[in-house]
Amino acid sequence: MTTPSLNIALFGSKFMGKAHSNAWLQAGHFFDLPQRPVLHTIAARDADYLERFAQRWGWANQTTDWRTAISNPAVDLVDIGTPNHLHRQQALAAMEAGLAVACEKPLAGTLEDAREMKVAARRTKAPTFVWFNYRRAPALALAHQLVAEGRLGRIYHVRAAYLQGWGGPDTPLNWRFRKATAGSGALGDLMAHIVDMARFVTGDEITEVTGAIEERFIKQRPLEDDTKKKGRSSVDDAVLFLARFRSGSIASFESTRLATGVKNSNRSEVHGELGAVRFNFERMNELEFFDGTESPRLQGWRTIQVMHETHPYAGRWWPDGHWLGYEHTFANQAADIVVALNAVKPVVPIPDFADAFITQRVMEAAVISARERTPVKLTEVT
């Protein structure tokens, strides 16, 4: 019996274009899916590069005009991997055409764009998904399950930091450093992930940002097309904030692209009355777990290698002990998107536009708190 196809149109062919192309390819190979993901159309601006990209990844069609992909009746799902300022226009057009939409994080460059996307998704009833891919690192999915099972008891503290070091003064003024195209800097690029991660792992919601700092250390950067000249960087380099959750737990968050000596340290820890968990993406196949219910004689942090078939997603890949990588988080999500489109519950929850809008509101509250030097309740950010 032939498995029905799910025709994908992907917008964007750079970093996320590669990650998503690989994800759709691998999901069909490693997961038993009710539909077979098909790389139908790739859309990007550079025609010469686009042709090479399509051939390398196996896209059947290519176009420099994303609108033609949306109007193609063969397309089932639009996958948006473009810079943040394009998310709203592309997502709205796809939803109005009756298509499912998967969008890169953050949901949009601004709160206003994100709100419009959320409202349109509700009005059109289009299936929507947001690529908060770290939810699908097996170790973080396990942490989510342990908290949901009550293994940590009442949650007291969440500490999360996403540190990278690539954004020094010699880094050119690409789109990620321009407010018009990115919306924000480390806030939207990195902080969005750990805010979502904290909400996902705890199952709780942030109700207040009690204080924040937003800093732009590097005001001028070399231009991409002429590095002897400089232009103005208009986004944050680092953001830190403190927060309260609905349950009464408290949290700290930090994101920066100026953590010299750090490559990609996405780390978090959650402490509860009965136990605690720790995660660092630089050791993504491991989850540290402390069981406070054990006898003091035996208590201590244990390192769980999250690679057994009983762990989330791990059983779909390699034999026990064979590690997974960054790309697998995307493939795990691609598989769960296909499953969800066919009314089957995914392994762990996938954020839709309404869910991702909550994370966008938290980030907005952090910016307001930093600039006005005041606590901000989430009820004030709608």
N, C-alpha and C positions, 0 to 999 in steps of 0.2 A: 504494500500500500504506500502511495507517494505522500510524503509529508508536505502540507501546504507551505507556501513561501511567505515570508515577510519582507517586502521590498523596502530597503533603506535608502534614504537620500541624506548624505552627510554634507554639512556646510562647514568648510574649513579644512585645510590640508597641512597644517604645521604640527606643532607638538601634540595637541589633542586630536588632530586629524589622524595622526599615526596611531595614537593610543586607541581611538575608537575603531579604526579600520581593523586593527589586530583583534580587538575585543569581539566584534561581530563575526570575524572569521573563526576565532577559537571557540566561541560559545557553541557554534553549530557542531564542532568536532568533539567536544568534551562533555556536553550535556545532552540528555535526551529531552528534546524540546517539542512542543506541539506544533511549532512552525519553524521553518528553516530560514535563518537570516540570510538575505541575499544582498550583496553589495551592488545596488542598482545604479545610483547616480552620485557622483562627487561634484560639488560646486566650490569653486575658489576663484580668486581674481587673476592670478598669474597663469595665463594660458599655457606657456611653455612648461612651467613647473608642473602644472596640473596634468598635462599629458603624461609626463614621466611618473607622477604619483599614481595616476589611475592604472597604468600598466604594472607598476611595482606591486600594488595591493590587490589588483584584480577587479577594479570597478568597471562595470559594463558600459556606463555612460559618463560623460563629463560635460560640464557647462560652466561658463564664467558668469552666468546669470541665475542666481538661486531661485528666482521666481518661476523659471521654466520647470524646475524640479517639482515645485509645489503644484503647478497646474497639470502635471503629468498624472493621468488617472491610474497608472500602474504603481505609483508610490504609495506605501502604507504608513510609513513613519519618517519624520524628519528629525535628524540628529544635529543639534547646533553646537559646533565647536569653534565659533568665531569669537573675536574680541567682544567684551561685555556690552559695548554700546549698540551692538547689532542684535542682541538677543530679543529685545522687545519686538522690533519690526518683523523679524523672521518668525518668531513664535506666533505672533498674532495672525500673520498671513497663513501659516500652516494650520492653526486651529480653526480659522474661518473656513478653510478648505476641507475641514472634517478629518484632518490627519492627527495621528498620535504624535507627540513631541517629546523628545529627550533633549534636555538643555544642559550645557556645562554650567558649573558653579562659578561665581555667585549667580543667583538667578538673573540679576541685571546689574548695570553699573550704578543705578540710582534707585532709591526707594520708590519713587514715582513710577518708573518703568516696571519695577517688580510688582507693584500693586496692580497696574494695568494688566499685566500678564496673569496674575492670580484671578482677577475678576473675569477676564476673558475665558480662562479655563473653566471656571464655574458656569459661565453663561453658555458656552459651546458644548460643555460636557466632554471635551476632548481628553483622552488619557494623557497625563503628563508625568514626566520623570525628570529628576535632576541628578547629575553625576557627582554626588558626594561619594566617591568611590571607596574612601577609606572604611566606610561602613562594612564593606565586603572583604576587608582583610580578615582572614579566619580568626585571628586573635581578638580583634575588636568585636567581631560578631559573637565570639564566645563570652567576652566581657559583658556584652549586652544580655546574653542569656543568663549568666550567673546573677546579675543584678535582678533580672525579672523573676528568677527562681527564689529570690530572697536570701541568697548566700552571703550578701554583704549587710543585710539588715537595713536599718535606717541610715541613709546617706548623710554624712557630715560635711565632707570636703570634696571639691573637684579642683584639680590643678592641671592646666593644659598650656602647652607652649608649642608653637610651630616656628622653628628657627631655621633660616637659611642664610648663607653668606655670600651669595653671588652678586648682590646689588651695590657693590662699592662704587667709588667716584669715577672709575674708568668704564663702567658699564654704560653702553650707549642709550640714548633717549628713545627707546622703543615704545610701543603702544602701552606697555604696562606702567610707564612712568608719566603718562598723560591722562589727566582727569577726564578729558573729553572722550577718550576711548576706553579707559579702564574703570573710571568712576572713583576708584581708590587704589591704594598701593598694597602694602602687606595686609591691610584690613580685608579686602575682598579676595586677594590671592591666597592668603594663608589662614587668616583668622576665621574666615567662613567655614573652613574645614573643621577647626577645633570647636567652634560653637556648635556646629551640627553634631560633632562627635560626642560632646558632653550631653546634649539633648538625647541623642540616640542611646548612649550607654546607660544613662540614668533613667530614661523614660520620664524625665521631669522637664519643666519649662522655667526659663529665666523670667522673673517678674520685675527685676530692678537692676540697673547698672548703678552702683553706688559711687564710683569714681573712675576716671580714665585719664590716660595720657596719649596724645597723638603727636608724633614728631617727624619732621622732615629734616634730616641731617644734611642731605646733599641737594643743594638748590639748583645747581647747574650741571648738566651732563653733556658729553660729546654727542653731536648729531650722528645719526646712523650713516648718512651718505657723505659726511665730511667731518671726520673726527677731530680736525683741527679747530672746528667751530663748536660752540656750545649753545644749548637751549635750556629753557626753564623746565625743571621737573615740578609737576603740579600735584603730586600725590604724597601720601605718608610713606615713610620708610619703616616706621615701627609704631605699634599700638599696644597698649597694655590697659586692662580694666579689671575691676572687681565687680562681682555680681551676687545676687541672691536668687535662689530657686523657690518655686511655689511651696515645696515641702519644708523649707526652712534651712536647707543646706546652703553653703556659701562656696564661691568659686573665684579663681583667678585665671586670667587669660593673657597670653603674650604672643605677639607675632612680629617678626622682623625679617628683613632680607639683608641685614647688616651684621649678622652673628658671625664675625670673622672666625674661620676655622671650622665652621659647621656646614655640612652639605645639605642634609634634608632631615632634620631632627623634628619629627612630628610626634610629640610625646604627651601622655596624659596619665593621671592617676586619680583613683576614686577611693576614698576612705569611708567606711561605714562602721556601724556599731558592732557588726559580727565579722567583718573581714575587709579586704582591700584588694584592688587590682592595679597593676602598672603596665604601661605599654609604651614602646618607642619604635617608631617605624623603621629606624635603622637596624633593628632586630625584629623585623615584622612577623616572623614565624613563631615568636615567643610571647607568651603572656605570663607575667609574674602575678602570683596569687597568694594572699595571706589568709589563712583560716583562723579567725580568732576564737572559734568554738573548740579548737583542739586543746588538749592538755598543755599547760605551759612547758612541760617537759619536752614536748614535741613541736611546739610552735616555731614557725620560721617561714620566710618567703620561699616559695617553690617556683621553679621556672617550668612552665608547661610548654612543650614543643607542640604547637597546634597544627599537627600534620596527620593525625590519625583519621580514619574514615568516619569516626563518630564526631569529629569536629566540623563546624560549618564549612561547607564548600570543599574541604580538603579531600574528601573521598572521591570527588569528580576528577582529580588530577592524577597524581603519581603515587606510587607505593609509600607507605609510612616512612618518614625520615627524609624524603626528597623535597627540598624547600621550594616555596613559591616566591614570586617576585611582584614588583609594582604592577606589571601588565595584567596579572591575574585578577587584581581587584576590579579592573574594567570588564574583563571577560565574565567574571561572576555577576556583575551588574547587568551586562548585556543579556545573559541568560535569564536573570530574574525579570527583566523587562518583558521578554518574550512570554515568560510564564504568567506574569501579571496581566498581560494583554489577553490571555486566554482564561481569565477568571480563576487562576490557581494561585494560592497564597505563596509568595516568595519565601526564601529561607529566613530573611529578616526584612523588616519594613523598608520600602523604597520611598524616599521623599518625593512628593509631587510639588506642584507650584505653590499650593497653599502651605505646605510644610516648609518649603524653602523660603517663603515669604516671612515666616517667623524668624528664621535665622537672619534675614535681611533687616528686620526690625531691631533685632538685638545689636547688629553692627551699627545701625543708625543711632540707636540710643548711646552707644559707646562714643560716637563722634560728637553728639550733642553734649554729653557729659564732659568730654575733654575740652571742647571749645568754650562751654559756659561754666566749667568748673563747678558742676553741681550734680547731685544724684538725679537719675532719670528713670521713672517707672515706665514699664513697657505699655501700660495703658495710655500713656501720653504719646506713643509713637504708633500711629495707625496708617 
